[in-house]
């Protein structure tokens, strides 16, 4: 096995620092809500609410936003009780996106100016509970959209590769194309993209949306998505040296390391509104199959073994998704650049998981 120190050095080599930027919100006449770019000062930092904050991305995004705008300017929310370290790192409140009155009170009482909406029922889970997925992903989103419009918020809602379908161009998939997804999660994401664009055109809402690829991180547990294998495989490689994959070995999907995803979200949130030609952008980093990922892990852990037991539901979902996302518009309009490719991803994930396990066993 590659020494932990060597893995850590390789991971740190690809860490990037960027200077802070700030975009602040102003409200124009009563029926016209617009946002404008400005320089960043202590008095005009945004107040951010993150819904679904205990999912894969919320805690990490909150950490980055707090470094930029201050600990008490970013509020995490969810319907679950958070672990102690989340309580200690900054404000956390209970928020149910299906409770319109409660959500509205939170926005008003905390002077929220940016709203990041991560609450969702993901693809594989949604297919087993369509009613819940409709309620959370569509009704909950409508609450977010209406409150954001009423109070002139900048609102970010992620979309994903789930918003594409079997009839979409696959390699690569452009920003604008036939979508036609075949899961309730995907349908809800297309709905969110189009409703957000409509509210922008009709009411001037500063709606922003990124189509995420599969997101890979060491610190959070998979949440019921079809790309979960790409997280689980690393934990299995370190813990047991073997893994059973629920997708075919040749299933190529677009993926991204969480640090790139959080940085893209931060940069997109802060981009001047007049730089945005579109309201929804693809972002891309790398594409690989389970076999590609296994071979890269085996360069570090040579005895690692993978077997395949294909889940027909997840495989059918994956077969309808893109192999890569075409993201030239994001790179041109607001300067998006990814930093992690497959070798850096594998080194970084194995480092984090190995060190995490060593620290856990020490206490």
DOPA-380830 format. One line per field, with one value per residue (C-alpha): chain; residue in three letters; residue number from 1; x, y, z. Coordinates in steps of 0.25 Angstrom, whole numbers, plus 2048, in hexadecimal, padded with zeros to 3 digits. Layout:
REM residues N
c	A; ...
r	ala; ...
k	NUM; ...
px	X; ...
py	Y; ...
pz	Z; ...
END
This chain:
REM residues 363
c	A; A; A; A; A; A; A; A; A; A; A; A; A; A; A; A; A; A; A; A; A; A; A; A; A; A; A; A; A; A; A; A; A; A; A; A; A; A; A; A; A; A; A; A; A; A; A; A; A; A; A; A; A; A; A; A; A; A; A; A; A; A; A; A; A; A; A; A; A; A; A; A; A; A; A; A; A; A; A; A; A; A; A; A; A; A; A; A; A; A; A; A; A; A; A; A; A; A; A; A; A; A; A; A; A; A; A; A; A; A; A; A; A; A; A; A; A; A; A; A; A; A; A; A; A; A; A; A; A; A; A; A; A; A; A; A; A; A; A; A; A; A; A; A; A; A; A; A; A; A; A; A; A; A; A; A; A; A; A; A; A; A; A; A; A; A; A; A; A; A; A; A; A; A; A; A; A; A; A; A; A; A; A; A; A; A; A; A; A; A; A; A; A; A; A; A; A; A; A; A; A; A; A; A; A; A; A; A; A; A; A; A; A; A; A; A; A; A; A; A; A; A; A; A; A; A; A; A; A; A; A; A; A; A; A; A; A; A; A; A; A; A; A; A; A; A; A; A; A; A; A; A; A; A; A; A; A; A; A; A; A; A; A; A; A; A; A; A; A; A; A; A; A; A; A; A; A; A; A; A; A; A; A; A; A; A; A; A; A; A; A; A; A; A; A; A; A; A; A; A; A; A; A; A; A; A; A; A; A; A; A; A; A; A; A; A; A; A; A; A; A; A; A; A; A; A; A; A; A; A; A; A; A; A; A; A; A; A; A; A; A; A; A; A; A; A; A; A; A; A; A; A; A; A; A; A; A; A; A; A; A; A; A
r	unk; unk; unk; unk; unk; unk; unk; unk; unk; unk; unk; unk; unk; unk; unk; unk; unk; unk; unk; unk; unk; unk; unk; unk; unk; unk; unk; unk; unk; unk; unk; unk; unk; unk; unk; unk; unk; unk; unk; unk; unk; unk; unk; unk; unk; unk; unk; unk; unk; unk; unk; unk; unk; unk; unk; unk; unk; unk; unk; unk; unk; unk; unk; unk; unk; unk; unk; unk; unk; unk; unk; unk; unk; unk; unk; unk; unk; unk; unk; unk; unk; unk; unk; unk; unk; unk; unk; unk; unk; unk; unk; unk; unk; unk; unk; unk; unk; unk; unk; unk; unk; unk; unk; unk; unk; unk; unk; unk; unk; unk; unk; unk; unk; unk; unk; unk; unk; unk; unk; unk; unk; unk; unk; unk; unk; unk; unk; unk; unk; unk; unk; unk; unk; unk; unk; unk; unk; unk; unk; unk; unk; unk; unk; unk; unk; unk; unk; unk; unk; unk; unk; unk; unk; unk; unk; unk; unk; unk; unk; unk; unk; unk; unk; unk; unk; unk; unk; unk; unk; unk; unk; unk; unk; unk; unk; unk; unk; unk; unk; unk; unk; unk; unk; unk; unk; unk; unk; unk; unk; unk; unk; unk; unk; unk; unk; unk; unk; unk; unk; unk; unk; unk; unk; unk; unk; unk; unk; unk; unk; unk; unk; unk; unk; unk; unk; unk; unk; unk; unk; unk; unk; unk; unk; unk; unk; unk; unk; unk; unk; unk; unk; unk; unk; unk; unk; unk; unk; unk; unk; unk; unk; unk; unk; unk; unk; unk; unk; unk; unk; unk; unk; unk; unk; unk; unk; unk; unk; unk; unk; unk; unk; unk; unk; unk; unk; unk; unk; unk; unk; unk; unk; unk; unk; unk; unk; unk; unk; unk; unk; unk; unk; unk; unk; unk; unk; unk; unk; unk; unk; unk; unk; unk; unk; unk; unk; unk; unk; unk; unk; unk; unk; unk; unk; unk; unk; unk; unk; unk; unk; unk; unk; unk; unk; unk; unk; unk; unk; unk; unk; unk; unk; unk; unk; unk; unk; unk; unk; unk; unk; unk; unk; unk; unk; unk; unk; unk; unk; unk; unk; unk; unk; unk; unk; unk; unk; unk; unk; unk; unk; unk; unk; unk; unk; unk; unk; unk; unk; unk; unk; unk; unk; unk; unk
k	1; 2; 3; 4; 5; 6; 7; 8; 9; 10; 11; 12; 13; 14; 15; 16; 17; 18; 19; 20; 21; 22; 23; 24; 25; 26; 27; 28; 29; 30; 31; 32; 33; 34; 35; 36; 37; 38; 39; 40; 41; 42; 43; 44; 45; 46; 47; 48; 49; 50; 51; 52; 53; 54; 55; 56; 57; 58; 59; 60; 61; 62; 63; 64; 65; 66; 67; 68; 69; 70; 71; 72; 73; 74; 75; 76; 77; 78; 79; 80; 81; 82; 83; 84; 85; 86; 87; 88; 89; 90; 91; 92; 93; 94; 95; 96; 97; 98; 99; 100; 101; 102; 103; 104; 105; 106; 107; 108; 109; 110; 111; 112; 113; 114; 115; 116; 117; 118; 119; 120; 121; 122; 123; 124; 125; 126; 127; 128; 129; 130; 131; 132; 133; 134; 135; 136; 137; 138; 139; 140; 141; 142; 143; 144; 145; 146; 147; 148; 149; 150; 151; 152; 153; 154; 155; 156; 157; 158; 159; 160; 161; 162; 163; 164; 165; 166; 167; 168; 169; 170; 171; 172; 173; 174; 175; 176; 177; 178; 179; 180; 181; 182; 183; 184; 185; 186; 187; 188; 189; 190; 191; 192; 193; 194; 195; 196; 197; 198; 199; 200; 201; 202; 203; 204; 205; 206; 207; 208; 209; 210; 211; 212; 213; 214; 215; 216; 217; 218; 219; 220; 221; 222; 223; 224; 225; 226; 227; 228; 229; 230; 231; 232; 233; 234; 235; 236; 237; 238; 239; 240; 241; 242; 243; 244; 245; 246; 247; 248; 249; 250; 251; 252; 253; 254; 255; 256; 257; 258; 259; 260; 261; 262; 263; 264; 265; 266; 267; 268; 269; 270; 271; 272; 273; 274; 275; 276; 277; 278; 279; 280; 281; 282; 283; 284; 285; 286; 287; 288; 289; 290; 291; 292; 293; 294; 295; 296; 297; 298; 299; 300; 301; 302; 303; 304; 305; 306; 307; 308; 309; 310; 311; 312; 313; 314; 315; 316; 317; 318; 319; 320; 321; 322; 323; 324; 325; 326; 327; 328; 329; 330; 331; 332; 333; 334; 335; 336; 337; 338; 339; 340; 341; 342; 343; 344; 345; 346; 347; 348; 349; 350; 351; 352; 353; 354; 355; 356; 357; 358; 359; 360; 361; 362; 363
px	800; 805; 809; 7FE; 808; 80B; 7FC; 7F9; 804; 7FE; 7F1; 7F6; 7FD; 7F0; 7EA; 7E6; 7E4; 7DC; 7DA; 7CD; 7C2; 7B5; 7A8; 79D; 78E; 786; 777; 771; 763; 758; 755; 763; 76E; 77C; 78A; 797; 7A6; 7AE; 7BB; 7BA; 7BA; 7B7; 7A9; 7A4; 7A7; 79C; 794; 792; 788; 78B; 780; 782; 78F; 793; 794; 7A0; 7A3; 79D; 7A7; 7B3; 7AD; 7A9; 7B8; 7BD; 7B2; 7B5; 7C4; 7C0; 7B5; 7B6; 7B1; 7A4; 7A0; 79D; 792; 791; 783; 77D; 772; 77C; 784; 793; 79F; 7A6; 7B1; 7A7; 7A0; 7AE; 7B2; 7A7; 798; 78F; 77F; 774; 76D; 763; 762; 753; 74F; 74E; 74B; 757; 760; 75B; 75D; 76C; 76F; 769; 76E; 77C; 77D; 780; 785; 78A; 783; 78A; 780; 786; 77A; 776; 772; 77D; 77B; 77C; 774; 76A; 766; 762; 75A; 755; 74A; 755; 75E; 753; 750; 75E; 764; 758; 74F; 75B; 762; 755; 756; 764; 762; 756; 75D; 76A; 761; 759; 766; 76F; 779; 784; 781; 789; 783; 78C; 788; 78F; 792; 784; 77E; 782; 77C; 77E; 77B; 785; 793; 79C; 7AB; 7AB; 79D; 79C; 795; 789; 783; 778; 777; 76B; 770; 769; 76A; 762; 76F; 773; 765; 765; 773; 76E; 762; 76B; 774; 768; 760; 76D; 76F; 760; 761; 76D; 767; 759; 75D; 76C; 770; 77F; 77E; 78B; 78C; 798; 796; 79F; 7A6; 7A7; 7AE; 7B8; 7BD; 7C3; 7BC; 7AD; 7A5; 79E; 790; 789; 78E; 792; 7A0; 7A2; 7AB; 7B6; 7B7; 7B4; 7BF; 7CA; 7C5; 7C5; 7D3; 7D9; 7D0; 7CF; 7D7; 7CB; 7BE; 7B1; 7AD; 79E; 7A1; 7A7; 7B6; 7B5; 7AB; 7B2; 7AC; 7B1; 7B7; 7BD; 7C4; 7BD; 7C7; 7C5; 7B6; 7B6; 7C0; 7B7; 7AB; 7B2; 7B7; 7AA; 7A2; 7AC; 7AC; 7A7; 799; 79C; 7A6; 79C; 797; 78F; 788; 78C; 79A; 7A1; 7AE; 7B7; 7C4; 7C7; 7C0; 7C3; 7BD; 7BE; 7C9; 7D1; 7CF; 7D3; 7E0; 7E4; 7E1; 7EA; 7F6; 7F6; 7EF; 7F4; 7EC; 7DE; 7D3; 7C6; 7BA; 7AD; 79F; 797; 78B; 781; 77A; 787; 78D; 781; 782; 791; 78F; 786; 790; 79C; 7AA; 7AF; 7AA; 7AE; 7B1; 7B8; 7AD; 7B0; 7BF; 7BD; 7B2; 7B7; 7C5; 7C2; 7CE; 7CF; 7DC; 7DA; 7DB; 7DA; 7E8; 7E7; 7D9; 7DE; 7EA; 7E2; 7D7; 7E0; 7E8; 7DC; 7D5; 7E2; 7E6; 7D7; 7D7; 7E5; 7DF; 7D3; 7DA; 7E3; 7D7
py	800; 80E; 815; 81E; 82A; 828; 827; 834; 83B; 838; 83C; 84A; 84C; 84E; 857; 865; 873; 87E; 88C; 890; 897; 89C; 89E; 8A6; 8A7; 8B4; 8B5; 8BE; 8C2; 8BA; 8B1; 8B0; 8A8; 8A8; 8A6; 8AE; 8AB; 8B4; 8B3; 8AC; 8B3; 8AE; 8B5; 8AF; 8A0; 897; 88F; 881; 876; 868; 85E; 84F; 853; 845; 83F; 83C; 84A; 854; 853; 854; 860; 867; 865; 86C; 877; 87A; 87C; 886; 88D; 88A; 87F; 885; 88A; 87B; 873; 864; 85E; 850; 847; 83E; 841; 844; 83E; 846; 84B; 852; 859; 85E; 863; 86D; 870; 864; 864; 85B; 85E; 856; 85B; 856; 85F; 86C; 875; 870; 872; 880; 883; 87E; 887; 893; 892; 88F; 899; 88F; 894; 887; 879; 86C; 861; 854; 84C; 841; 832; 82C; 823; 815; 818; 820; 814; 80C; 818; 820; 827; 82C; 831; 839; 840; 843; 846; 84D; 853; 856; 85D; 865; 86B; 86E; 875; 87D; 882; 886; 88E; 895; 899; 89C; 890; 88B; 87C; 870; 863; 858; 84F; 842; 838; 832; 83E; 837; 82B; 81F; 829; 833; 834; 82C; 82F; 83B; 840; 84F; 859; 85A; 84D; 843; 83E; 835; 82E; 821; 823; 82B; 832; 835; 83A; 843; 849; 84D; 853; 85B; 860; 865; 86B; 872; 878; 87C; 883; 88A; 88F; 892; 898; 89B; 890; 88E; 87F; 877; 868; 85F; 851; 849; 83C; 830; 837; 82F; 832; 82A; 831; 82F; 822; 81F; 824; 81A; 81F; 816; 81B; 817; 80B; 815; 819; 80C; 805; 80E; 80A; 7FB; 7FC; 801; 7F9; 7EB; 7EB; 7E7; 7ED; 7E8; 7F2; 7F4; 7FA; 7F3; 7F4; 7FC; 807; 814; 820; 82F; 831; 83C; 83D; 844; 850; 853; 853; 85C; 865; 866; 869; 874; 87A; 879; 87F; 88B; 88D; 89B; 899; 8A0; 895; 88A; 887; 87C; 878; 869; 865; 857; 855; 84A; 844; 835; 829; 81A; 80C; 803; 7FC; 809; 80C; 7FE; 7FE; 80C; 807; 7FB; 803; 807; 7FA; 7EF; 7E4; 7EB; 7E3; 7E7; 7DE; 7E2; 7DF; 7E9; 7F0; 7F1; 7FD; 805; 800; 804; 812; 813; 80E; 81A; 824; 82B; 826; 834; 843; 84E; 85A; 864; 86E; 86E; 86F; 87B; 883; 882; 87B; 86D; 864; 856; 852; 843; 838; 829; 827; 833; 82E; 820; 825; 830; 826; 81B; 825; 82B; 81D; 817; 823; 823; 815; 816; 822; 81B; 80F; 817; 81C
pz	800; 7FD; 80A; 810; 810; 801; 7FE; 806; 7FF; 7F2; 7F6; 7FC; 7EF; 7E8; 7F2; 7ED; 7F3; 7ED; 7F1; 7F7; 7EF; 7F3; 7EC; 7F4; 7F2; 7F0; 7EE; 7E3; 7E2; 7E8; 7DD; 7D7; 7DF; 7DA; 7DF; 7DC; 7DE; 7E8; 7F0; 7FD; 80B; 819; 818; 80B; 80D; 809; 813; 80E; 812; 80D; 80D; 80D; 814; 81A; 80C; 804; 801; 80B; 816; 80D; 806; 813; 817; 80B; 80B; 81A; 817; 80C; 813; 822; 82B; 82F; 821; 81C; 822; 820; 821; 820; 826; 82D; 83A; 836; 83C; 847; 83E; 834; 840; 845; 837; 835; 835; 833; 833; 830; 823; 81C; 80D; 80D; 818; 810; 81C; 824; 818; 816; 825; 824; 818; 81E; 82C; 827; 81C; 812; 805; 7FE; 7FF; 7FB; 7F9; 7FB; 801; 7F7; 7F6; 7ED; 7E1; 7E6; 7F3; 7EB; 7E2; 7EF; 7F4; 7E9; 7F2; 7FC; 7F0; 7EA; 7F7; 7FB; 7ED; 7E7; 7F2; 7FA; 7EF; 7EC; 7FA; 7F8; 7EB; 7F0; 7FD; 7F5; 7EB; 7F6; 7FE; 7F2; 7F5; 7ED; 7EC; 7E8; 7E5; 7E0; 7D4; 7D0; 7C5; 7CA; 7C2; 7B5; 7AF; 7A5; 799; 79D; 796; 79F; 79C; 79E; 7A3; 7A0; 7A8; 79F; 79A; 79B; 7A9; 7AC; 7B8; 7BD; 7CC; 7D5; 7DA; 7CC; 7C9; 7D5; 7D1; 7C3; 7CA; 7D3; 7C7; 7BF; 7CB; 7CF; 7C1; 7C0; 7CE; 7C9; 7BC; 7C3; 7D0; 7CF; 7D9; 7DA; 7D8; 7D6; 7D3; 7D0; 7CA; 7D4; 7CF; 7D9; 7E6; 7ED; 7FC; 807; 813; 810; 80E; 801; 801; 7F7; 7EA; 7DE; 7DE; 7ED; 7E9; 7E6; 7F5; 7FB; 7F3; 7FA; 808; 804; 7FE; 80B; 814; 80E; 801; 7F9; 7F4; 7ED; 7E2; 7DF; 7D1; 7C5; 7C3; 7B6; 7BB; 7B8; 7C0; 7C3; 7D1; 7D9; 7E6; 7F1; 7F2; 7E3; 7E5; 7F1; 7EA; 7DE; 7E6; 7EE; 7E1; 7DA; 7E6; 7E6; 7D7; 7D2; 7CD; 7C0; 7BD; 7BD; 7AF; 7B4; 7C1; 7C1; 7BD; 7BC; 7C4; 7C1; 7C6; 7C3; 7BD; 7C1; 7C2; 7CF; 7C7; 7C5; 7D4; 7D9; 7D0; 7D6; 7E4; 7E1; 7DE; 7ED; 7F3; 7EA; 7F1; 7F0; 7E9; 7E3; 7DF; 7D9; 7DD; 7D4; 7DA; 7CE; 7D3; 7D5; 7C8; 7C0; 7C6; 7C3; 7B5; 7B2; 7B7; 7B0; 7AF; 7B0; 7B1; 7A7; 7B0; 7A7; 7AA; 7B9; 7B6; 7AD; 7B4; 7C3; 7C2; 7C7; 7C7; 7CE; 7D6; 7D8; 7CE; 7D1; 7D6; 7E0; 7E4; 7E8; 7F0; 7F7; 7FB; 800; 808; 80F; 812; 817; 820; 825; 828; 830; 837; 83B; 840; 849; 851
END
